[in-house]
């Protein structure tokens, strides 16, 4: 139990923010996974911009650090190029 009204409100706000962050993180990871498991080059080309956009939004909203976002985008692009070259 909290000791003050302010602490109780912070608990409520933190729970709400955690749920929003979890949704953004899950969407970001799902978009990355979709690109990595794409069957063809056209699917990779279609999914990559969407995944990059979700990564950027997660970084903008503080869900992940901006350097982590850059690293994820770099690795994803590298994987997408490898998939496109292989298929």
C-alpha positions as CSV (number, residue, x, y, z in Angstrom):
1,X,0.0,0.0,0.0
2,X,1.2,3.5,-0.8
3,X,1.8,6.2,1.8
4,X,0.4,9.1,-0.2
5,X,-2.1,10.0,-2.9
6,X,0.8,11.1,-5.1
7,X,2.5,7.7,-4.8
8,X,-0.7,5.9,-5.5
9,X,-1.2,8.0,-8.7
10,X,2.4,7.2,-9.8
11,X,1.7,3.5,-9.4
12,X,-1.4,3.8,-11.6
13,X,0.5,5.9,-14.2
14,X,3.4,3.5,-14.2
15,X,1.2,0.5,-14.8
16,X,-0.5,2.3,-17.7
17,X,2.8,3.3,-19.3
18,X,4.2,-0.2,-18.9
19,X,1.3,-1.6,-20.9
20,X,1.8,1.0,-23.6
21,X,5.5,0.2,-23.7
22,X,4.9,-3.5,-23.8
23,X,2.5,-3.1,-26.8
24,X,5.1,-0.9,-28.7
25,X,7.9,-3.4,-27.9
26,X,5.8,-6.4,-29.0
27,X,4.8,-4.7,-32.3
28,X,8.4,-3.7,-33.0
29,X,9.7,-7.3,-32.4
30,X,6.8,-8.8,-34.5
31,X,7.7,-6.5,-37.4
32,X,11.3,-7.5,-37.1
33,X,10.4,-11.2,-37.0
34,X,8.2,-10.8,-40.1
35,X,11.1,-9.4,-42.1
36,X,13.5,-12.1,-40.9
37,X,11.1,-14.9,-41.8
38,X,10.0,-13.5,-45.1
39,X,9.7,-16.0,-47.9
40,X,10.6,-13.7,-50.8
41,X,12.5,-10.6,-51.7
42,X,9.2,-8.7,-52.3
43,X,8.0,-9.5,-48.8
44,X,11.3,-8.3,-47.3
45,X,11.1,-5.1,-49.3
46,X,7.5,-4.6,-48.1
47,X,8.2,-5.4,-44.5
48,X,11.5,-3.6,-43.9
49,X,10.1,0.1,-44.0
50,X,7.3,-0.9,-41.6
51,X,9.8,-2.5,-39.2
52,X,12.2,0.5,-39.3
53,X,9.2,2.8,-38.6
54,X,8.2,0.8,-35.6
55,X,11.8,0.7,-34.3
56,X,12.0,4.5,-34.7
57,X,8.8,5.1,-32.9
58,X,9.8,2.9,-30.0
59,X,13.0,4.9,-29.7
60,X,11.2,8.2,-30.0
61,X,8.8,7.2,-27.2
62,X,11.6,6.0,-24.9
63,X,10.8,2.3,-25.1
64,X,14.3,1.5,-26.3
65,X,17.4,3.7,-26.4
66,X,18.2,5.5,-29.7
67,X,21.5,3.6,-30.1
68,X,19.7,0.3,-29.6
69,X,17.3,1.4,-32.3
70,X,20.2,2.2,-34.7
71,X,21.7,-1.2,-33.9
72,X,18.5,-3.0,-34.5
73,X,17.9,-1.2,-37.8
74,X,21.4,-1.9,-39.0
75,X,21.2,-5.6,-38.1
76,X,17.8,-5.9,-39.7
77,X,18.9,-4.3,-42.9
78,X,21.9,-6.5,-43.0
79,X,19.7,-9.6,-42.6
80,X,17.3,-8.3,-45.2
81,X,20.1,-7.9,-47.7
82,X,21.3,-11.4,-47.0
83,X,17.9,-12.8,-47.5
84,X,17.3,-10.9,-50.7
85,X,20.7,-12.1,-52.1
86,X,20.0,-15.7,-51.1
87,X,16.6,-15.9,-52.8
